[in-house]
């Protein structure tokens, strides 16, 4: 847009290119409630695409802090899936395996003359970094998980990587990490964050917005302070961004539940048993899953376990006992009398004779989530017998 003189044009610096915008959309589809973590990943990727990243350093280095189950590892996998088409395209280093200095040989290999030299490839070899490159994306994604558990030897190794973007292996070969996105996760400060939240899940109503903002600031400050106490200034100064993941509230868990149910539906369509089922979960059923899967200490992981226990495992029983077959529509609801989920199927894949025989106005038992006790109803439906 031109100004009155006609010589200058205003520019919108908040816009991003198509590829970076696609990455942002895909991360927002997978990650809930952590916009502060998505924005710097997208910005660093955009900077790399136009060739303005700092030379001689990794593309970007991030330290993710926060309680367990808030999405720290998941966002790394989602980035790999968006850029490389595979959530497993991550060179993952579990720092719990490197609590002693001599174990650093697993990462860089043993020097010539030592026992074990050449017997196995170092985990941070150039081959491992380049393994998941695609024709269009030559980026490696490296994750140091639970970095606070690592020995000083690993931290010293990281200082060189973060500063120069190179690593020297035990046999003196050099590894180039200048085309790498390096992520580090840590639970440092999680206890302080949970103490600030007390027993509440999520945040207060909108009327207390200012209190919520102050609480979020205090949570972020406690995480950063815990990291500064644990890591040296040299280490902190080499990081591009420290992001504190917020504990998940009710609204975020509801979104995550929908994402997980969609994932269960995809698994049903891709089932090896050739039994592609359509799954419908009622609002009451979703509410029961949320009640069973809500725990501020464990975040979204507790919700995923509840879905596996209460939904996926009963569905597996139905498929294994051939009570359902390819093309059936399975409905799941919550029975307030028993306090459990109940399952039944609509007659979508039966022949006309089978359909007439199966439909009845008499009460019939519906398969119960515990695969033991039938619940009775007068709705016309197909019986799913307990096993």
N, C-alpha and C positions, 0 to 999 in steps of 0.2 A: 504494500500500500504506500503510495507516494505522499510526501508531505506537501505543504503549500508551495514550497519553492520548486517542486518537481525534480529535485536532484537526489533525494535520499529515499530509501525504501526501508521500512521497518521489517525486522526479521523475527521469526518465532523460534527461539532457542529451545522450546520445550518439545518440539516435534522430533520424532525419530524416523529412521528409514524403515522400509518395508520388512527387512529381515529382522531387525531389532524389535519392531512392533509385533511380528509374528512370535518371537521368543517371549515377549511380555504377555501376550494373550495366552499362550500355552502354559506359562508358569502360573498365571492367575487362575486358569482352569484347574490346575492341580494343587495349588497351595492356597490355603485359606487363612486369612487374618494376619498375614506377614508381609504386607506391602513394602515395609521398610527394608526387607531383605531382597525383594524382587527388583526394586528400582536400581540399586547399584550394580547388580549383575547385568541388567539390560544396558546400562550406560557404559560400563566397561567393555561389553561386547561391541557396542556401537563404535566406541573409540578405536577398538582393534580393527573393525571392518574398514574404516577410512584411513587406516595406517598411521594413527596419531598416538599409539601406545608407546610408552617409554621403551627405548631400545635397551637390550641387555638385561631385561627383567621379565618375569612372567607377565602375562596379559593382565592378571589381577590376582590379589591375595586377600582372602576374607577370613575373619574369625567370627564364627557363629556361637553365641552364648545363649543360655536359657534352659529352662526345665526340660526334662525328658518328655518326649511325645508331642513336641510343639512344631515339628517339621524341619529340623535342622538337616538331618540326613536326607529326608525326602526331597528337599529343594535341590540338593545336588543331583540326585537321581533324575528329577524332573528336568533339570538343565541338560543332562546327558541325553535324555530321551528327546528333548526338543531340538538339540543341535545335531546329535549323532544317530537318532532313531532307535536308541537302545538304552533303557535305564540302567543296564548293567555295564555300560561303557565307561566305567569309573575305575581308575587305579586307586584302590582303597587300601590304606595302611591303618590297621587297628593298633593304636598306640599302646594298648594294654599288653601287647606282645613285646614291647621294647622298653621295659622298665629297668633293664640292666644294660650297661654300656656295650658289653660284648655282643649283644643281640643286634647291633647296628649292621653286622655283617649280612643279615638277611636282606637288608635294603640295598647295600652297595657291593656285596660280594667280598670274599676273602682275598687278601693280597696273595700274589704268587708265593708258593712255598708253604702256605698254611694248609692244614687238613680241610678238605672240602672245596678247595679251589677248583673251579670249572665243573663241579658236580651239579650245580643248579644255577639258574639265571637269577641275577639280582632283581628284586621286585621293581626297582626304579630304573631299569635298563631302558635304552632308547627303543628297543623292540616292544617293550610293554607299553610305553607311552604312545607309540605310533600305531598300535594294534587296531584301535577302533576308528582311525581316521577314515573319512569318506572322500569321495571324489571332489566334493564341493566344500567340505569342512575339514581343515587340518588343525584341529584343536584337541589338546589332551586335557582331561579333567582328572585332577588328583585330589583325593580326600584323605586328610589325616584326622581320623575319628578319635574323639576323647583325648585331645592333645595333652591335657594336663597330666595324664598317666605316664607320659613318655619320660625317659631318662634325659639328663642334661646333654648326653651325646647326640641324641636326636634333635634337640633344640639347637645345638651348635651347628649341626648339619643343615638345619632349616635356615639359619642365618645366612649362609652362603647362597642357598637356593633363592631365597626371597630377595637378596640384594643383587645377585649377578645373573640369576636365571640359568645357572649351570651346576652340574654335579660331577665330581670325579669319583669313578668307581674304584673298587679295590685293585683292579688290573690297570689302572691309570687311563681307562677310556673315559671320555667326557660325554655327558648326557646334556642335551639342550632342552631346557624347560621354558624357553622364551615364548613358546606357543601354548602355554598351559594356563588353565584356570585352576588355582590352588585354593582349596577350601580346608579350613580347620574347624572342628566342632569341639565344644567343651560344655560341661555342666557346671562350671564354676559359677558361684553366686546363686545357684538354684534354691538352696535352703533359705537364703535371705529373701529371695523373691516370693517363695511360698509363705514365708512368715509375714510379708507385707500384705499378701492376699488373704491371710488368715484362713478361715473355713469357707469363704465365699467362692463361688464359681463364676467366673466372668466379672463384669463390671456393673456398677449401679445403674439405675434408670437414667434417661436422658437429662432429667432435671439436675442430676449431679455431674454434669459433663465436666465442669472444672475440676472437681475432685478426681474424676477418672483420669484427666490429663496429668494432674499432679502425681497420681499413683503410677501411671505409665512412666513418667519421668524418673520417679524414685526407683522403679524396677530396673529401668535401663541403667541408671547411675550405679545401682548396687552390682549389676553384672560387670560393668566396665571396671569398677573399683576392685572387684574380686580378681579380674584378669591382671590388673596392674600390680596387685600384691603377689601374684603367682609368677608372672613373666617379667623378664628384664626389660629395661627401657629400650635396649637395642632391638629386641624382638618386637615390641609394640610399635616402634617407629618404622619397621619394615612392612607393616600391614597397610593395605589400601583402605580397608573398611572393617570396623568392628560393629557387628549387628547383634542386638539383644532381641531374641524372639519372645514375643508376649505370650503369657499363658492363655489358653483357649477358653473362651466363654461359651455360653449356651448357643448363641447365634452361629459361632464358628463351628461348633460340634454338629449342629443341624446341617450345615453345608457339607461338612466332611461325611456325615452319614449318607447324604444323597450321592456323593462321589463314590463311596464304598459300595453302595447298593448298585450303582451303575457298573462298577467293576465286577461284582458278583454276577450281574446279568451277562456281561461279556464272557465270563468264565463258563456260564451255562451254555451260551451259544457255541463256545469252542470246546465243549466237553469231549473228552476222548471216548466216552461211552456212546457217542452219536445220539445223545438225548438232548436236543436243543429245546430248552424250556423258556417260556416267557413268564417272568416273575412280577407279581403285583403285591406290594406291601402297603397296607392301609396306614392312615395317619396314626391310628391307635397302636398299630404294630411298630411304627417308627418311634412313637413315644416310649414304648416299652424298651426298645433297644437303647434309646438314649438314657433312660433311667438306669438300666443295667450296665451301661458302658461309660457312665460319667464318674470320673475320679480326677480331682485336680492334681493329684500327685503323679499320675501316669499319662495324662493328656490323651491324644488320639489313639495311642497304642491300646489302651484299655477298651476303647470303643471297638476297635478292630477285633479284639479277642471276643468281645460279646457277640459281634456279628458272626464270627466263626462258630462259636458255641451254640448260639440260639437259632441261627438261620442256615449256615452252610452245612453243618454236620447233619441236621435233620433232612435237608435236601439230598445229601449224599445217600442217606438211608432209603429215601423214597426211590431214588434212581437204582440203587443196588438191588432192591426188592421188586423192581419192575412195576411199582404202583403207578408210575408215570412213564410216559414215553415221548418220543420225538414229536414236537409241535404242541404239547399240552400247555395250557395256561394255568399257572399255580398262583393261588391267592393266599396271602398270609395276613392274619388279623390277630388281635389281642383279645383273649377271653378273660373278662374281669372276674368271673366266678373261680376259675382255676389259677388266675394270675400268670398265665403262660400263653405263648403263641400257638395258634392253631392253623393248620394247613388244609386246603382242599383244592381240587382242580375243576376247571370248567371243561365241558365236554366238547373240545374243539377239534379233536383228532380221531373221533370214533366214527365207525360206519353207522348208517341210519338204524340198522337193527340193534346194534350195540347201544346206540344212543337212546332208543326207545326203552330198551331193557334197563339201562342204567339210571334213567331219570325216574324219580318217584317222589310222591308227596309225603311219604312216611319218613319218620325221623331216621337218620343214619349217622353213624359215627364218623367224625373227622379226625385225621391224623393229628396227634398232639406233639408238641415240640419235644417232649421227653420220651417219645416213641413208646408209650406204655399205656396211658389212660385215655380212652375215647371220650370226646365231648359231644353232646347231642344237640341237634338242630333240626328244624323242620324245613329248611331251605332246600329246594331240589338241587342235588349235586351227586357227584360220583364218590363212592366210598373209598377212602384210603385207609386200609386196615393197619392197625398197629403191628409192629414186628417185635 
